[in-house]
């Protein structure tokens, strides 16, 4: 991590702490995501994917955080919010046995996938997922994940942190089990694996 990136992260964390202090919001740290799925996702094992840079277009977030609907809690990690989701997807995909490349060393023979945050709160994630094949868009779909209501007694930082990870798992599983996504991903992977002219 270079000096400018470290300064950006430190400044972002300072702003989050300042915002929390000014608004009375309690911080919820999201930096220990662990993939856990209930569906059988074995068909993805060995598949290559190029995870492009994710972006944040959600007006209900800042670059570094998002809030509960009642503004009582603010969620943040070590980095930008869209980076949290990128690293969560990378960790999940790698854990499934997929071969993940990124913008530093892209695999041009793999489906290129990216995610745009459209709305993020502790009640709902709304994201747009796209797949490219050699810079041509072949799939785009909006996914919405909602969290279960939280009883007042459970509204603790630890409980809400675990719930954020569960929602992230739910999002990734919903995408990977969606028939439309699967059709686009596996078709693109097969076409990119075929030599030109076939």
N, C-alpha and C positions, 0 to 999 in steps of 0.2 A: 504494500500500500504506500503510495507516494505521499510526500509532505502535504501537498494541496488537498488530497483526498482526506487525510487525517484531520486537517484543519476544518474541512467542510463537515465531517462527522461530529467533531467536537462542538462546532458552532450550532449544528442541528440539535444535538443533545442538550446544549445550554438553552436554546430557544424552547425546547419541549419542557424542560424543568421550569423555566421562567413562566411559560404559559400555564403550566399546572399550578404554580404558586399563585398566579394572578387570578385564575378562574376557580381555584379550589378543587380542581379535578385531581383524582388520585392516579398515579402512573401505574400502568400494567405493562410489564416488560415482555416482549415477544422476540426472544433470541435463541430459544432452545427447542425449536420445532423438531418433532420426531414423526416420520410417516407411519401410519397405521390404517390399514384398509380391511373392510369386511368382504369385499368382492374378490373373486379370483381374477387377477390381472396378469396371469402367467403368459398370455399371448404376446405381451409386450417385451418379454425377456429377449435380449439379444438385438432388439430393434434399435436403429440409430435415430437420433433426433438432434436437430440443431436448434437450441434455445436462443432465440434472438433476444435483444434487449426488451424488457417489459417497460411499459410506460404508464404514468398515472394521469388520467384525465378526470378524476373524481373530484367534484367541487366540494364534497363534504369531508375532504382530508386536507392536510398540509403535506408538504414533501416528506416530512419525517414522522407523521402521526395521524391517527384517526381517533374518533371519540365514541363514547356511548351516546345513545340518543338523548339521554337526560343530562349529558355533559359532565357527569359525575366522575368518569374515568377517561383517561387518555392512554391509548395504546401506542407504543413505540419500541424500536429495537436499536441495533447498533448502526443502522444505516437508513437509507431512504425506504419508504413503504413499498415501492415497487420492487426494490432489491430484496426485501423480505420474501415477497412472493416468488421472485426468480429463484432465490436460493432454496426455498421450500420445494418448488417444482424440480429443481436439479437434484436435491437430496432424495425426493420421492422416486424420481425416474431412475436414478443410480441404484437405489435400493431395490427396484424392480428388476434390475439386471439390464437396463437399457444403456446404450452408449451415447453419452451426452457431449455435444460440442457447443462452443459458444462463439461470440463475436471475435475473440482473440485468435481463435483457430477454428473457423467454421468448417463443418463437413458438408460440402456442397452436394454430396450424394444422399443426404438425409432430408426428410421433410423439415422445413423451417417453421418453427412455431413461435408465436409471441402472444402476449396477453396484455390487454389494456384495462386498467381499473376504471370503471365507470361510476361506481358508488361503493364506499366501504364504511361500514359502521360495525359496532359489535352485535347488531341485530341482523345485518344482511351484507353479503358480498355480491356485487353485480359486476361481472367482468366479460369482456369480449375476447374470444379466442380466435386466432387466425392461423391458417396453414398456408405456406407458400411452397411452390415448386419452381425452382430456378427463377425467383423473383416474380413469379406469377401467382396471384392470389387464387387458391382453389377451395378455400373454406373460411367461413366467418359465421360465428354464432355467439349470441349473448347468453350467458349462464347466470342464474340468480340462486344463491344459497342463503337460506335463513337459519338462524340459530334458534334453539328452543328457548322459550321464556325462562328467565332466571328468577327464582324465588328470592325475595329480599334478603333472607338469611344467608343465601349463597353468594351474594354480591360482594365477594372478597377478591383481592388482587390475584391470589393463587387460583381460585376457581375460574375467574374470568380469563386468566392466561391459558389454562388448560382448554377452556371452551373455544378460545381463538384458534388453538391448534386443531381441535376437533372440526371446526368449521373449515379450516384449510384442508384437512384430510377429506372432508365431505366435498369440497369444491373439486379437488383433484380427482377423486373417485367419480364424481358426477360427469366430469369431462371424459375420462378414460373409458367409462362404461356407456357413454352416449352413442347409440348406433350411427348417428350422422357423423360424429367425430371419427369413430372407428373406421367407417367406410372411407372417409377422406384420407385419414392418416395411412391406413394400410395400402390403399390404392396408390397414393403418392409414393410411399416407400417402395412398392413393387416397381412402379414406373421408373423411379430414379435408380433402382438397382439394375434395370435392364440396360444393356449396351445400346448406344444410339443406333437407330436404323432397324431395330427389331420391333 
